[in-house]
Amino acid sequence: MSIEVGAKLKGKVSGITNFGAFIDLGGGKTGLVHISEVSDGFVKDINEVLKVGDEVTVLVTTVGNDGKIGLSIRKAVDKPKEERREFPKKDFQRPNTKKPFVKNQNQNSNANNASGKQDFDSLMSSFLKDSDDRLSTLRRSTEGKRGGRGGRRN
């Protein structure tokens, strides 16, 4: 008896472990159904789903060179295909927000950049000053305490 990947076979549960169930396929062949392939839902204890001697239909998922046969009960069950609902496509128009091209743009942008740079520099200096103030306050509050993060102790 040749076992090929994708074949559906009838088998009998011959043994149960904590990681799956061994299925006797007949002709001296045995395969393993991993616990994740027993049911569509979560299976905490395989003994609640399968018992030794149960007859099951399995799908052959893998056949290894060493003779190991991987099986799935979950994939062997024929499920009706879910109906795909078609949603009508809505016509979406992107608003036209493009700015018109101005030929002498370079002269205007240089003036804006100078004031923009000045604004940036003032923002950066106020940020650095504020940051230094916060760091010094933090250092003062943690220096004297035990377990401070590397603060000096006198």
MDAnalysis code that builds the backbone (N, CA, C; Angstrom):
import MDAnalysis as mda
import numpy as np

u = mda.Universe.empty(462, n_residues=154, atom_resindex=np.repeat(np.arange(154), 3), trajectory=True)
u.add_TopologyAttr("name", ["N", "CA", "C"] * 154)
u.add_TopologyAttr("resid", np.arange(1, 155))
u.add_TopologyAttr("resname", ["MET", "SER", "ILE", "GLU", "VAL", "GLY", "ALA", "LYS", "LEU", "LYS", "GLY", "LYS", "VAL", "SER", "GLY", "ILE", "THR", "ASN", "PHE", "GLY", "ALA", "PHE", "ILE", "ASP", "LEU", "GLY", "GLY", "GLY", "LYS", "THR", "GLY", "LEU", "VAL", "HIS", "ILE", "SER", "GLU", "VAL", "SER", "ASP", "GLY", "PHE", "VAL", "LYS", "ASP", "ILE", "ASN", "GLU", "VAL", "LEU", "LYS", "VAL", "GLY", "ASP", "GLU", "VAL", "THR", "VAL", "LEU", "VAL", "THR", "THR", "VAL", "GLY", "ASN", "ASP", "GLY", "LYS", "ILE", "GLY", "LEU", "SER", "ILE", "ARG", "LYS", "ALA", "VAL", "ASP", "LYS", "PRO", "LYS", "GLU", "GLU", "ARG", "ARG", "GLU", "PHE", "PRO", "LYS", "LYS", "ASP", "PHE", "GLN", "ARG", "PRO", "ASN", "THR", "LYS", "LYS", "PRO", "PHE", "VAL", "LYS", "ASN", "GLN", "ASN", "GLN", "ASN", "SER", "ASN", "ALA", "ASN", "ASN", "ALA", "SER", "GLY", "LYS", "GLN", "ASP", "PHE", "ASP", "SER", "LEU", "MET", "SER", "SER", "PHE", "LEU", "LYS", "ASP", "SER", "ASP", "ASP", "ARG", "LEU", "SER", "THR", "LEU", "ARG", "ARG", "SER", "THR", "GLU", "GLY", "LYS", "ARG", "GLY", "GLY", "ARG", "GLY", "GLY", "ARG", "ARG", "ASN"])
u.atoms.positions = np.array([
    [0.848, -1.194, 0.000],
    [0.000, 0.000, 0.000],
    [0.882, 1.241, 0.000],
    [0.734, 2.078, -1.003],
    [1.548, 3.278, -1.134],
    [0.797, 4.469, -0.527],
    [1.477, 5.196, 0.339],
    [0.872, 6.361, 0.984],
    [1.488, 7.605, 0.368],
    [0.630, 8.463, -0.191],
    [1.103, 9.674, -0.852],
    [0.549, 10.902, -0.150],
    [1.295, 12.000, -0.232],
    [0.853, 13.260, 0.365],
    [-0.421, 13.718, -0.328],
    [-1.405, 14.116, 0.479],
    [-2.681, 14.592, -0.040],
    [-3.765, 13.531, -0.043],
    [-3.407, 12.288, 0.268],
    [-4.394, 11.208, 0.262],
    [-5.203, 11.224, 1.553],
    [-6.515, 10.949, 1.429],
    [-7.372, 10.820, 2.603],
    [-7.517, 9.332, 2.896],
    [-7.254, 8.975, 4.151],
    [-7.282, 7.577, 4.552],
    [-8.099, 7.405, 5.818],
    [-8.624, 6.189, 5.986],
    [-9.285, 5.817, 7.239],
    [-8.233, 5.156, 8.109],
    [-8.292, 5.432, 9.412],
    [-7.354, 4.824, 10.330],
    [-7.961, 4.666, 11.694],
    [-7.199, 3.987, 12.552],
    [-7.662, 3.712, 13.902],
    [-6.616, 4.240, 14.869],
    [-7.060, 4.959, 15.915],
    [-6.147, 5.513, 16.908],
    [-5.521, 4.350, 17.668],
    [-4.172, 4.259, 17.576],
    [-3.480, 3.151, 18.240],
    [-2.754, 3.595, 19.503],
    [-2.502, 4.880, 19.630],
    [-1.833, 5.373, 20.828],
    [-1.989, 6.871, 20.954],
    [-1.950, 7.347, 22.196],
    [-2.100, 8.782, 22.456],
    [-0.943, 9.241, 23.327],
    [-0.332, 10.361, 22.959],
    [0.725, 10.984, 23.762],
    [0.293, 12.406, 24.073],
    [1.110, 13.124, 24.834],
    [0.752, 14.502, 25.161],
    [0.925, 15.440, 23.969],
    [1.605, 15.010, 22.907],
    [1.828, 15.876, 21.743],
    [1.021, 15.455, 20.527],
    [0.262, 14.358, 20.606],
    [-0.525, 13.938, 19.460],
    [-1.028, 12.523, 19.606],
    [-1.474, 11.963, 18.476],
    [-2.021, 10.608, 18.480],
    [-1.416, 9.827, 17.320],
    [-1.122, 8.549, 17.580],
    [-0.624, 7.664, 16.540],
    [-1.815, 6.956, 15.910],
    [-1.842, 6.944, 14.580],
    [-2.953, 6.372, 13.835],
    [-2.435, 5.181, 13.037],
    [-3.086, 4.018, 13.221],
    [-2.749, 2.820, 12.458],
    [-3.485, 2.897, 11.134],
    [-2.729, 2.947, 10.033],
    [-3.314, 3.106, 8.708],
    [-3.524, 1.771, 8.004],
    [-3.143, 0.687, 8.620],
    [-3.254, -0.629, 8.001],
    [-1.995, -0.946, 7.210],
    [-1.763, -2.216, 6.964],
    [-0.572, -2.622, 6.208],
    [0.709, -2.363, 6.976],
    [0.632, -2.310, 8.296],
    [1.826, -2.085, 9.103],
    [2.304, -0.646, 9.118],
    [1.511, 0.284, 8.596],
    [1.891, 1.703, 8.552],
    [1.208, 2.457, 9.692],
    [1.988, 3.317, 10.341],
    [1.478, 4.150, 11.417],
    [1.931, 5.586, 11.173],
    [1.026, 6.538, 11.412],
    [1.349, 7.948, 11.259],
    [0.996, 8.704, 12.522],
    [1.493, 9.934, 12.605],
    [1.259, 10.772, 13.777],
    [0.410, 11.976, 13.398],
    [-0.634, 12.202, 14.196],
    [-1.424, 13.434, 14.086],
    [-0.992, 14.315, 15.247],
    [-0.347, 15.458, 14.939],
    [0.075, 16.381, 15.990],
    [-1.170, 16.973, 16.641],
    [-1.064, 17.339, 17.914],
    [-2.212, 17.864, 18.669],
    [-2.804, 19.110, 18.013],
    [-1.982, 19.885, 17.311],
    [-2.482, 21.092, 16.639],
    [-3.281, 20.752, 15.390],
    [-3.180, 19.501, 14.901],
    [-3.883, 19.090, 13.692],
    [-5.112, 18.235, 13.994],
    [-5.488, 18.134, 15.277],
    [-6.632, 17.311, 15.652],
    [-7.944, 18.042, 15.414],
    [-7.990, 19.327, 15.760],
    [-9.241, 20.078, 15.693],
    [-8.943, 21.510, 15.275],
    [-9.993, 22.188, 14.785],
    [-9.836, 23.605, 14.413],
    [-9.626, 24.474, 15.635],
    [-10.219, 24.092, 16.760],
    [-10.085, 24.881, 17.983],
    [-8.872, 24.443, 18.780],
    [-8.653, 25.107, 19.907],
    [-7.530, 24.793, 20.792],
    [-7.825, 23.493, 21.530],
    [-6.846, 22.592, 21.543],
    [-6.985, 21.316, 22.244],
    [-5.972, 21.297, 23.379],
    [-6.466, 21.370, 24.604],
    [-5.576, 21.341, 25.763],
    [-5.173, 19.908, 26.091],
    [-6.153, 19.013, 26.121],
    [-5.892, 17.608, 26.420],
    [-6.457, 16.777, 25.278],
    [-5.583, 16.064, 24.584],
    [-6.010, 15.280, 23.423],
    [-6.948, 14.148, 23.814],
    [-6.877, 13.715, 25.080],
    [-7.750, 12.632, 25.542],
    [-9.218, 13.046, 25.565],
    [-9.488, 14.356, 25.582],
    [-10.872, 14.827, 25.537],
    [-11.457, 14.719, 24.132],
    [-10.597, 14.632, 23.106],
    [-11.045, 14.606, 21.721],
    [-10.971, 13.189, 21.140],
    [-9.880, 12.482, 21.415],
    [-9.663, 11.149, 20.842],
    [-9.477, 10.105, 21.930],
    [-9.875, 8.882, 21.622],
    [-9.659, 7.737, 22.500],
    [-8.991, 6.644, 21.673],
    [-8.230, 5.775, 22.310],
    [-7.614, 4.643, 21.620],
    [-8.726, 3.762, 21.080],
    [-8.627, 3.425, 19.801],
    [-9.631, 2.592, 19.148],
    [-10.600, 3.386, 18.297],
    [-10.608, 4.725, 18.396],
    [-11.494, 5.550, 17.568],
    [-11.105, 5.423, 16.099],
    [-12.107, 5.374, 15.228],
    [-11.847, 5.374, 13.793],
    [-11.917, 6.815, 13.301],
    [-10.894, 7.234, 12.565],
    [-10.816, 8.620, 12.102],
    [-10.423, 8.652, 10.629],
    [-10.809, 9.747, 9.975],
    [-10.363, 10.011, 8.608],
    [-9.244, 11.033, 8.703],
    [-8.115, 10.728, 8.063],
    [-6.952, 11.610, 8.138],
    [-6.475, 11.971, 6.738],
    [-5.780, 13.091, 6.653],
    [-5.154, 13.536, 5.417],
    [-3.653, 13.422, 5.599],
    [-2.969, 12.824, 4.643],
    [-1.516, 12.677, 4.720],
    [-0.897, 14.022, 4.356],
    [-0.152, 14.626, 5.291],
    [0.472, 15.933, 5.037],
    [1.939, 15.802, 4.656],
    [2.646, 14.840, 5.275],
    [4.065, 14.640, 4.956],
    [4.403, 13.161, 4.999],
    [5.356, 12.786, 4.153],
    [5.931, 11.444, 4.206],
    [7.441, 11.645, 4.174],
    [8.098, 11.329, 5.291],
    [9.537, 11.539, 5.390],
    [10.323, 10.399, 4.767],
    [11.591, 10.664, 4.470],
    [12.472, 9.636, 3.914],
    [12.691, 8.497, 4.894],
    [12.569, 8.806, 6.184],
    [12.785, 7.792, 7.208],
    [11.525, 6.991, 7.505],
    [10.436, 7.211, 6.745],
    [9.214, 6.452, 6.918],
    [8.194, 7.109, 7.820],
    [8.511, 8.260, 8.386],
    [7.556, 8.948, 9.259],
    [6.449, 9.564, 8.412],
    [5.219, 9.384, 8.880],
    [4.059, 9.883, 8.146],
    [3.353, 10.927, 9.008],
    [3.235, 12.147, 8.494],
    [2.527, 13.226, 9.180],
    [1.090, 13.277, 8.713],
    [0.162, 13.308, 9.662],
    [-1.258, 13.267, 9.342],
    [-1.990, 14.467, 9.934],
    [-3.189, 14.734, 9.397],
    [-4.028, 15.807, 9.916],
    [-5.482, 15.383, 9.859],
    [-6.160, 15.455, 10.999],
    [-7.600, 15.211, 11.030],
    [-8.326, 16.489, 10.639],
    [-7.781, 17.614, 11.064],
    [-8.415, 18.923, 10.819],
    [-8.532, 19.206, 9.325],
    [-7.482, 18.908, 8.559],
    [-7.497, 19.191, 7.124],
    [-8.283, 18.154, 6.335],
    [-8.575, 16.996, 6.938],
    [-9.313, 15.949, 6.244],
    [-10.802, 16.245, 6.197],
    [-11.286, 17.102, 7.082],
    [-12.710, 17.429, 7.130],
    [-13.028, 18.381, 5.986],
    [-14.027, 17.986, 5.186],
    [-14.438, 18.844, 4.074],
    [-15.325, 19.947, 4.607],
    [-14.844, 21.176, 4.474],
    [-15.623, 22.321, 4.915],
    [-16.162, 23.039, 3.687],
    [-17.418, 23.457, 3.715],
    [-17.914, 24.230, 2.578],
    [-17.173, 25.562, 2.511],
    [-16.866, 25.978, 1.306],
    [-16.160, 27.247, 1.151],
    [-17.068, 28.382, 1.574],
    [-16.487, 29.302, 2.303],
    [-17.253, 30.458, 2.746],
    [-17.538, 31.350, 1.547],
    [-18.750, 31.870, 1.542],
    [-19.103, 32.767, 0.455],
    [-18.343, 34.074, 0.607],
    [-17.749, 34.486, -0.485],
    [-17.043, 35.766, -0.470],
    [-18.026, 36.841, -0.890],
    [-18.164, 37.809, -0.040],
    [-19.076, 38.903, -0.349],
    [-18.336, 39.938, -1.177],
    [-18.982, 40.343, -2.217],
    [-18.409, 41.380, -3.067],
    [-18.935, 42.729, -2.604],
    [-18.051, 43.623, -2.339],
    [-18.438, 44.964, -1.946],
    [-18.274, 45.876, -3.156],
    [-19.281, 46.698, -3.434],
    [-19.141, 47.597, -4.585],
    [-18.043, 48.623, -4.315],
    [-17.263, 48.868, -5.331],
    [-16.182, 49.847, -5.184],
    [-16.765, 51.246, -5.285],
    [-16.325, 52.088, -4.386],
    [-16.794, 53.469, -4.391],
    [-15.816, 54.292, -5.212],
    [-16.369, 55.214, -5.960],
    [-15.511, 56.122, -6.721],
    [-14.940, 57.150, -5.763],
    [-13.639, 57.152, -5.655],
    [-12.985, 58.088, -4.762],
    [-12.172, 59.056, -5.591],
    [-12.417, 60.312, -5.389],
    [-11.682, 61.344, -6.095],
    [-10.806, 62.079, -5.099],
    [-9.523, 62.118, -5.369],
    [-8.588, 62.829, -4.496],
    [-8.733, 64.328, -4.763],
    [-8.850, 65.102, -3.698],
    [-8.974, 66.550, -3.921],
    [-7.677, 67.111, -4.522],
    [-7.847, 68.080, -5.391],
    [-6.700, 68.677, -6.064],
    [-6.081, 69.728, -5.147],
    [-5.010, 69.351, -4.437],
    [-4.377, 70.274, -3.497],
    [-2.985, 70.686, -3.946],
    [-2.666, 70.459, -5.198],
    [-1.330, 70.818, -5.679],
    [-1.213, 72.334, -5.791],
    [-0.021, 72.818, -5.426],
    [0.227, 74.256, -5.527],
    [0.732, 74.560, -6.933],
    [0.333, 75.677, -7.460],
    [0.814, 76.029, -8.805],
    [2.315, 76.329, -8.771],
    [2.993, 76.011, -9.862],
    [4.432, 76.228, -9.957],
    [4.718, 77.713, -10.180],
    [5.632, 78.256, -9.364],
    [6.028, 79.654, -9.498],
    [7.449, 79.666, -10.033],
    [7.688, 80.435, -11.117],
    [8.983, 80.404, -11.782],
    [10.093, 80.993, -10.925],
    [9.878, 82.083, -10.227],
    [10.912, 82.734, -9.431],
    [10.811, 82.287, -7.970],
    [10.802, 81.006, -7.767],
    [10.627, 80.464, -6.427],
    [11.908, 80.591, -5.593],
    [13.074, 80.570, -6.220],
    [14.349, 80.590, -5.499],
    [14.542, 81.861, -4.679],
    [14.143, 83.008, -5.217],
    [14.355, 84.260, -4.507],
    [13.511, 84.317, -3.241],
    [12.274, 83.840, -3.321],
    [11.394, 83.869, -2.157],
    [11.845, 82.871, -1.097],
    [12.304, 81.711, -1.513],
    [12.664, 80.674, -0.546],
    [13.916, 81.062, 0.233],
    [14.847, 81.806, -0.358],
    [16.044, 82.227, 0.375],
    [15.683, 83.141, 1.542],
    [14.747, 84.049, 1.317],
    [14.327, 84.944, 2.387],
    [13.635, 84.146, 3.492],
    [12.812, 83.169, 3.121],
    [12.126, 82.342, 4.111],
    [13.113, 81.484, 4.886],
    [14.138, 80.962, 4.222],
    [15.112, 80.104, 4.887],
    [15.889, 80.859, 5.954],
    [16.211, 82.120, 5.697],
    [16.980, 82.898, 6.666],
    [16.160, 83.084, 7.941],
    [14.902, 83.461, 7.809],
    [14.074, 83.634, 9.006],
    [13.753, 82.279, 9.618],
    [13.581, 81.228, 8.801],
    [13.329, 79.878, 9.301],
    [14.503, 79.349, 10.081],
    [15.725, 79.644, 9.620],
    [16.924, 79.186, 10.319],
    [17.042, 79.894, 11.656],
    [16.739, 81.148, 11.676],
    [16.802, 81.897, 12.925],
    [15.783, 81.333, 13.916],
    [14.600, 81.011, 13.429],
    [13.591, 80.420, 14.292],
    [14.055, 79.075, 14.822],
    [14.663, 78.296, 13.968],
    [15.137, 76.981, 14.377],
    [16.234, 77.106, 15.427],
    [17.157, 78.013, 15.209],
    [18.246, 78.200, 16.171],
    [17.714, 78.624, 17.529],
    [16.739, 79.533, 17.542],
    [16.191, 79.968, 18.823],
    [15.428, 78.825, 19.493],
    [14.715, 78.050, 18.715],
    [14.015, 76.891, 19.276],
    [15.000, 75.887, 19.858],
    [16.083, 75.636, 19.133],
    [17.082, 74.663, 19.582],
    [17.762, 75.137, 20.864],
    [18.108, 76.417, 20.944],
    [18.777, 76.916, 22.148],
    [17.834, 76.875, 23.357],
    [16.541, 77.180, 23.149],
    [15.610, 77.107, 24.279],
    [15.393, 75.657, 24.700],
    [15.402, 74.736, 23.753],
    [15.271, 73.323, 24.093],
    [16.476, 72.851, 24.904],
    [17.674, 73.209, 24.464],
    [18.885, 72.793, 25.183],
    [18.915, 73.365, 26.601],
    [18.508, 74.621, 26.757],
    [18.491, 75.241, 28.077],
    [17.499, 74.510, 28.986],
    [16.316, 74.253, 28.473],
    [15.297, 73.549, 29.242],
    [15.766, 72.138, 29.602],
    [16.403, 71.480, 28.667],
    [16.894, 70.121, 28.896],
    [17.973, 70.102, 29.982],
    [18.900, 71.070, 29.931],
    [19.952, 71.148, 30.949],
    [19.359, 71.417, 32.331],
    [18.348, 72.281, 32.400],
    [17.695, 72.554, 33.682],
    [17.062, 71.289, 34.252],
    [16.391, 70.540, 33.426],
    [15.745, 69.312, 33.891],
    [16.769, 68.285, 34.346],
    [17.868, 68.155, 33.610],
    [18.911, 67.199, 33.993],
    [19.550, 67.575, 35.321],
    [19.833, 68.853, 35.512],
    [20.460, 69.260, 36.769],
    [19.507, 69.036, 37.948],
    [18.224, 69.289, 37.771],
    [17.237, 69.027, 38.824],
    [17.177, 67.541, 39.140],
    [17.203, 66.731, 38.131],
    [17.171, 65.282, 38.312],
    [18.419, 64.799, 39.045],
    [19.570, 65.325, 38.667],
    [20.824, 64.926, 39.335],
    [20.806, 65.301, 40.808],
    [20.322, 66.531, 41.100],
    [20.268, 66.977, 42.496],
    [19.364, 66.074, 43.328],
    [18.254, 65.645, 42.752],
    [17.311, 64.849, 43.533],
    [17.777, 63.409, 43.716],
    [18.639, 62.900, 42.856],
    [19.069, 61.504, 42.980],
    [20.455, 61.346, 43.582],
    [21.265, 62.393, 43.620],
    [22.643, 62.259, 44.097],
    [22.720, 61.805, 45.540],
    [21.941, 62.377, 46.425],
    [22.049, 62.067, 47.842],
    [21.375, 60.767, 48.229],
    [20.543, 60.228, 47.388],
    [19.796, 59.039, 47.742],
    [20.625, 57.790, 47.494],
    [20.390, 56.793, 48.321],
    [21.053, 55.505, 48.091],
    [20.394, 54.843, 46.889],
    [21.192, 54.129, 46.133],
    [20.654, 53.432, 44.980],
    [20.411, 54.330, 43.809],
    [20.894, 55.551, 43.881],
    [20.768, 56.428, 42.732],
    [21.578, 55.874, 41.577],
    [21.251, 56.221, 40.398],
    [21.896, 55.635, 39.231],
    [23.270, 56.269, 39.026],
    [24.251, 55.793, 39.726],
    [25.620, 56.240, 39.515],
    [25.916, 57.618, 40.041],
    [25.053, 58.156, 40.875],
    [25.295, 59.486, 41.420],
    [26.440, 59.454, 42.407],
    [27.153, 60.572, 42.529],
    [28.287, 60.646, 43.458],
    [27.774, 60.722, 44.888],
    [28.482, 60.049, 45.773],
    [28.139, 60.128, 47.200],
    [29.316, 60.734, 47.944],
    [29.010, 61.591, 48.890],
    [30.093, 62.221, 49.684],
    [30.290, 61.521, 50.994],
])
